[in-house]
Amino acid sequence: MKKNNLKKTIRQIHLWLGLSTGLVVFIVAITGCLWVFKTEIESFYSDFKTVNPINKEYITASKVKEIASKENPNRTVHGVVFGQPDEAIEIIYYEAEPELFYQSLFLNPYSGEVIQQIDNMGGFFGFILKGHVRLWLPEAVGSIIVTYSVLLFFVLIITGLILWWPKKSKNLRQRIKFDWNNKTRWKRKNFDLHTVVGFYTSALAIILTFTGCVMAFGWFYYITYKALGGDKNPRFLMPNNEQIISNVDTDELRDILIPTLKKEYKNARNFELHFPENDSTSILVEVCNSDGLHYDMDYLYFDQHTLKELKPNSIYSKYKNANFADKVVRMNYDIHIGAIGGIVGKIIAFIASLLCASLPITGFLLWWGRKYK
């Protein structure tokens, strides 16, 4: 195939992929840049999550479970978060079937008093999340449209870079800057907005798209982990207890677990306790070591009958035991929202996502201007 014909084919692929996925990419990018600062924005109106600290021990895990069952009977407790002395205990309810139930109940950690219950899928950020992952459509339809549109956007970035590359090196300067004057027409300005912005955004767009695909596709996640040299099971696995002892008070054992871990992990941000689903399942405690980050969490598993620590053959274990591939995959979400770089990283992710949202608009206007002169 001749070079000109090849580039013409690439241009057609870029055009039709852009027209077919443009609206989806715009919605995903706009909702994504809003999601980046969720924690920071919520901190302005979530004062119910804080309490006055007193010199007293927290209520026990058994007491928390009792309150959780009383407040929301027949609902599954996904986990309980024990935070800092001035933070309320958060009980997380989560059920995917038959209908999504994802709510949090906040308690005073010293008295057990119920402070407030919130719907994690409600409010502004619940609305934003639904748009980001499924376009506010039913899960079965919307999630498929989003995931495959994101995958096609990856192809769009590559084809866009090929089309961006000028035929002559002397024209390169024109492709990397806005060279406008009073006589520059809007079509030229729009062309520059699409190509110049697209070029400078491409590297970050690839990162956002790639990390999105890792979360969206199981096969993409698995291939990425193995390509990085991973040798463990990349899935989240709960090890079973080593033995079942019928005469042991498992509630009493579980009640001493969080106080014990607090002494061992003195700098931990919080501890999320997951109750065993049955007699065979171990206890999981997620130890959060950094504010706003997930990748460096320690995942600890304990035999519920003896509190003996169990070692899983999974990337979700103690962070110090993670190899390069484990760390990169565990960083995926933090990279996706820019949290890996702190507030500066979030600002970069926000700007990159916002610029990505502009590309379908300028691309559509570019096509419209050529088709309807």
N, C-alpha and C positions, 0 to 999 in steps of 0.2 A: 504494500500500500504506500502511495506517495505521501510525502510529509504533509503537503497541503490537505490531502484527503483525510489523513489521520487526524489533523487538528480540527478539520470540519466535523468529523465524527465525534471527537471529544467535546466540541462546542455544542453539538446536538444533545449529547448525553447530559452535559452540564445544564443545558436549557431545560430539558424535560424533567430532569430530577429536581431542579430548582422550582419549576412551576408546580410539580406534584407534591412537593414536601414543604414548600415555602411557608404556608400558614402554620403548619405544625411546628416547624423550626422556630418561627417567630414567637409562638405561644410558649414553647418550652424554654426558649432563651429569656424571654421577659419574666416569666415566673421563676426561672432559675436565679436571675440576678436579684430578685426580691427576696428569695429564700435565703440567700447568703447571709444576710444580717438578721435573721430570725431571732437568735438569742439576744443580740444587743437591743433590738427593738422591743422585744417582750419584757426586757428588764425594766422598762419605764412604767409598765402597768401590771406587774405581777408581784406586788409587795406582799401578797398573801403567802408567798413561798418563804418568807422570813419570819422568825420569831425572836422573842427576847431570850437570850441564853441564860440559864441558871445553873448553879452547881448541883446537878442532879443527874443520875444515870438515865439513859433513854429507856423508853418502854421496850419490852422484849419483843422478839420476832413473833412469838406465839400470840401475844396481846395484839400486835398489828394484824395478824391473820384473823383473829377473832373479830376485830373491828371491821376489817375488810369484808368478811362474810356477812356481818350484820348490816352494813350499809348497802351492799350490792349482792344479795343472795343469788346463788346459782351462776355467778359470774367468775371467770377464770382470772386468778391473780397471776399476772406474768412475772412481776418482780416488785421488790420493795427497795427504795433508795434511802439509805441512811447517810446524810450529809454532814455538814459542819454544825457546830453548836448553835448557830443562829439560823439554821435552815430547817424547814418543815420536812417531815418524813413524807415521801411520795410513794403511794401505792399505785402500781400500773396494772390496769385491767386490759387484757387483749384477747379478742376472739375473732378469727378470720371468717368462720362459718357459723351459722348459715348467712349471717349478715355481720359486717365489720362492726366490732365494738372495741373502741380504743379510747379509754378515759383514764384520768388520774385523780386520785383522792389524796388530799394533803392533810396531815395530822400534826398536832403539836407533839414534838418528840418526847416531851417530859410528862404530859398529862394524857395524851391519847385523844384530846379533843379534836373533833372534825373541824377543819378550817374552811375548806372549799373543795368542790369537785368540778373538774373541767372536762370538756370533750376535746381530745387532741385532734380530731378531724373536723372540728367546728371552727368558727371565727375566721379571721382574715387569712391566717397562714394555713389553716385547713383547706380553705378555698384555693389558695395558691398551690399547695401540694397536689390537690386533685387535678388541677390544670396541668401541672408539670409532668405528672406520671400517666395521666389518662385523658387529658383534654376535657374533663368534666363529663365524660361519657361513661357508660357502664364499663366496669373493670375488664371484662372479657374482650371488649372491642377496643376501648381507648388505649389500653396498655400495649396492645399489639401494634396499633398505628404509631404510637410514640416510639417504641423500641426500634421498629424497622425504619422509621423516618430518621432517627438519630444515626443508624447505621449507614443510610444513604447519604446523610449529610457529611459523613466521613469521606465518601467517594466524591461528593461535591467539592470539598476542600482541595482534594488532590487534583481533580480536573481543573479547578479554578486556578491553582498554582501553575499548571501546565499552560493554560490559556493566558495567564498573566505574563509569562516570560516573553519578552520582546524578540522580534526577529533579528534586530540589529542592536548591538551593545550600546550604540550611541543614544538609543531611545530608552535606555534603562533609567536614566535620571528622571524621565517624564513619568515613569511608573511608580516611583517611590516618593513623590512629593506632589502637593497641590500647587500647580503653576497657574493661578487664576489672575485675571485682571478685569477691568470694567467691561471688556468686550466678550468675556467668556460666557457662552450660552449655557442654559440650564442642563442641556443634554450632556455637554462636556463635564460639567460639575458633577452630575449624577454618575457618569461613567467613572470619574476619578474617585468619587465616594465609594463606589462598588469595588473598584480594583485596588486602589491604594489602601483603603481600610481593610479590605479582604486580605491583602498581602501582610500587613502588620498584625492582623488578628489571627492569621492562619495557624501559627505555632500554638497559641493558647487555645484556639478552637479545637485543634487536634487533641490536646490534652483533655479538654472538657468532654469532647465526644468519646475519646477512648475510655476514660474513666466511667462515662455513662454507659458505654457498651459492656464494660466489665460487670456493672451492677444489673444490667438488663438481660444479658444472655449467660446462661450457665456454661455453655460450651466456650464462650469467649473468655469467661473468668478462668475456666480450667486450663485452656491453652496458654493464656497469659502467665498463669502461675508456673506451669511446667516449662514454658519457654525461658523463664527467669531462673530455672534450675531448681525449682521446688521439689522436695522429695517426701513431703508429708501429705496427709489427706487435707485438701483445701476446704472441705466442708466443715460446718459446725457440728461436732459430735459430742454427745453427752455420755460419758462412761458410766457403766452400771456399777452398783455396789459390789464389793468383793464377797460379802456374805450378808445374810439376813438373820438378825438376832431378835427373836420375838419378845424377850423380856426387857428390852432397852427402851427407855423413854426418849424417843427421837426428838420430841418437842423440847425437852430440857437440854439435850445436846445442842440442838440448833440455836437455842437462846444464848449460849455462851460463845457462839462462833464469831459474830460481829464484834463484840467487845474484845475478843482475843486478837482478831485481825487488826483492830484499831491500834493495839499496842505494837504489833509487828510492822504495820504500814503507817507510820506516824505522819508522813507527808501526803497521804492519799487524799484526794479531793472528795470522794464519796465511795460507798460500797453498795452495790445492787445485789440483793439476795433473791435467788430464785428457789421457790419451794419445790421439792420433788413431786413429780406427777404420780408416782406410785412407790411401792416398797422396794422396787428394783433400781429406781433412778437415783443418781447422786445429787448432792446439793451443789448448785453453781453460785459462785460469788464473783461479780465483775468489779475489780478494783480500778477506779478511775484515778489516774496519776497526774493528769493535767487538765486545766480549765479549757473547755471547748474542743478537746481533741479525743479521738477514739483509738487511734492506732497503737498507742503505748499502754493500753489497758492490760491488766493482768487477769486472766481467766483462771479461776481456781475451782477445783472440783473436790468434793469431800464425800466419803462414804457416810451416808446418813445414820448408820448404826454405830459407827466407831469414830467418826470425824477424821479418819485417816485420809490424807491428801492423795488423790489419784492423778496419774499422769496420762493424758490423752495423746494419741498420735495424730494431732491436728494442729493447724497453724494457730488455733485459738487456745493458747495456753499462756504461760508466763512470758512476758515480753523479752526478758533477758535470754530466753531459750530460742527466740525467733532468729532465723537466718535471713539472708538478703531477700530472697523471694517472699518469705513470710511477711517481712516488714513492708515491702512495696505493696503487696496485695492488701495488707491491713491498713495501709495509708490511703487506699483508693478513695474512700469517701471524703477524708480530710483534704485530699488534693482536689477533688471535684468541686468542693465549695470554697477552696482557697484557705481553709483554716490552718493548713500545714505551715503557712507563712505568717500566721498571726493576723493582726488587723490589716497589715499591708497586703498580705496574700488575699484577704477577703476583698479588699478594694480592687485589686488586680482582677480577681475573678468576676466581680461585679461589672467592671468596665468591659472586660472581654465578652461577657455574656450579653451586655447591652449592645455592643458593637456587632456581635453575631446576629442579634435581632434586627439590626438595620440592613443586613445583607439581602434577605429575601425582599425587602421593600425596594431597595435601589436596583436589585436584579430584575424585579418585576417591571419597574419603570423603564429600565433599559430595554427590555423586550417590547414593552408597550410603545415606546418611542420609535423603535425600529419598524414595528409592524404597522403602526398607525401614524404615519409621518405627518 
